[in-house]
């Protein structure tokens, strides 16, 4: 995996381009979302991961996705991100988080997402 390739994945996420996102993933991929009942929700396998990404992109659909720093350490990597949106009262909210990745070659085998909670 390269920083440029992981950046391209983040850009596809910001565009909500799930077809493109799937081209970055291994056949046995795992996606651990930052929200859901576990806390978070885990999706295993391409069909489930595809649906999980669709669900997550819809969940955060009110915000503008912004990428942040990316660091790759061999078969693991970390990417920071945020979503920014405006509340009906005009307040601007920025939600920050990060993804921890596992790679197999130039493909993502696991995406484990975390987000900072706010009140």
N, C-alpha and C positions, 0 to 999 in steps of 0.2 A: 504494500500500500504506500502511496505517496501523499504528501500534503496536498498537491494539486488535485489528485483524484478524490480525496476526502472533501476538499472544497467544492468540487463539482457535485458531489452527493448533497452537500448542504445547500447548494444553489438549486438543485432539483427539488429539495424539500421546500424551500422558500416559494417555488413556483407551483407547489402541490402536484408535481409531475410524478405520480405513483408509477407509471410505466417505466420511466427513466430510473427511479429509485430502485426498482426491482432488478435492474441490470447490474447493480453493484453488489448484490447479495448472493451468498452461497445457497445451494439447494436445501440445506438443512438449517437455514438461518433461524435466529431467535431475536425477537424484539421485546424488550421489557419497557413498557410505556411508563411515563412519569405520573400518570393518574390511573385510577381504577381501584378495584376492591382489595388488592393484596398487601400493602399499598402498591399501586400500579397494577398493570395487567400484563401477563406474559403471553406472547404469541409464539408458537413454534411451527416451523414449516412455511413454505412459500405462500400458500393460500391464506393461512391464518395471519402471517405477517403482513401480507398485502391488505387484508381487512383491518388489521390493527393500525396500519399507517393511515388508511382512509378515515378511520374513527378518530385518530389523534389530530389529523389535519382539520377535520370538521370541528373538533372540540376547541382548537385554538384558532378557528377560522376568522374571528373578529380582529385578530392581531396581525401586525406585519412582522414576519420572521426576519431576524437579523443574526447573521453569523458572527462569530468571534474567533479568538485565537484557536489554532489547531496544533496539537503536539502528537507526534507519532514516535513510539518506542518499540521498534521491531514489530511484533505481532499484536500490539495493543496501541490504542490511541485515545486521546481526549479532545473533545471539541466543546467550546463554550458557545452559548447562544442566548437570544432573548426574543420575546414577543412584546411588541409595543402596540397599545390601542388607547382610544379615547373613550372614556365613560360618557353617558348621556349628560352628566353635569359639567362636562368639559375637562375633568381631571384626566391627565395622561398617566397611564399605568405601564410600567415596564416589569415584566416577569423574566427572571433570569434562570438559567439552568445549564446543565452540561450533559454530554453523552460520553459514556465510556464504551469503547469499541474493542472487539477482538477481530482479527483479520486472519484469513487464510489466503496467502498470496496477495493478489490485488482485489480480493473480495471481502466483504463484511460478513462475518459469521454470527456476530452478536452485537446488538445495539442496546445498551442499557442506559435509559434516560432518567435524569434527576432534575427536579425543579425546586427553587426556593419558594417557600410558602410565604404569604403576606396576609395582613389583616387590614 
